[in-house]
Amino acid sequence: MRYFTNNPLERLMMQKPKAAREDSPPVAAKEHFCYGCKRFGQSCIRPCYRDVKRMEAAPCAL
């Protein structure tokens, strides 16, 4: 491929940019309620889907 000028910046501008990786979210401590949750580090809205599962598994005392 031929370049228009002898400027080295022309070659740099023709290169494709490399994708930067995002930092992984921090992991919750084992004592934390959200330990093992896929949504930890994102906005948490209560009641969590994990709360609903716990309420369904608990026996009703009527």
C-alpha positions in Angstrom: 0.0 0.0 0.0 1.3 3.4 -0.8 1.1 6.3 1.6 0.5 9.9 0.7 3.3 11.3 2.8 6.4 10.1 4.6 4.9 11.1 7.9 5.0 8.2 10.4 1.7 9.4 12.0 -0.1 8.5 8.7 0.8 4.8 9.4 -0.4 5.1 13.0 -3.8 6.6 11.9 -4.4 3.7 9.6 -4.0 1.1 12.3 -7.1 -0.3 13.9 -7.5 0.6 17.6 -7.1 -2.2 20.1 -10.1 -2.9 22.4 -9.4 -2.2 26.0 -10.7 -4.7 28.6 -13.0 -3.6 31.3 -12.0 -4.3 34.9 -13.9 -7.1 36.5 -16.2 -6.1 39.3 -15.0 -6.8 42.9 -16.0 -10.1 44.5 -18.3 -9.9 47.5 -17.0 -11.3 50.8 -18.4 -14.6 52.0 -20.2 -12.9 54.9 -21.9 -10.4 52.5 -25.5 -11.1 51.5 -24.7 -10.8 47.8 -21.9 -13.4 47.9 -22.3 -15.6 44.7 -24.8 -13.2 43.0 -24.2 -12.6 39.4 -25.5 -9.1 39.7 -23.0 -8.0 42.5 -21.4 -4.7 41.5 -24.4 -3.5 39.6 -27.3 -1.7 41.0 -29.1 -3.9 43.5 -32.9 -3.6 43.8 -34.6 -5.2 46.8 -36.4 -7.5 47.1 -33.7 -9.5 45.2 -34.6 -12.5 43.2 -32.6 -14.5 45.8 -35.0 -13.2 48.5 -38.0 -14.5 46.5 -36.4 -17.9 46.3 -35.8 -18.0 50.0 -39.4 -17.0 50.7 -40.7 -19.7 48.4 -38.5 -22.4 50.0 -39.5 -21.4 53.6 -42.5 -23.3 55.0 -45.5 -21.3 55.9 -46.5 -21.3 59.5 -50.2 -20.6 59.5 
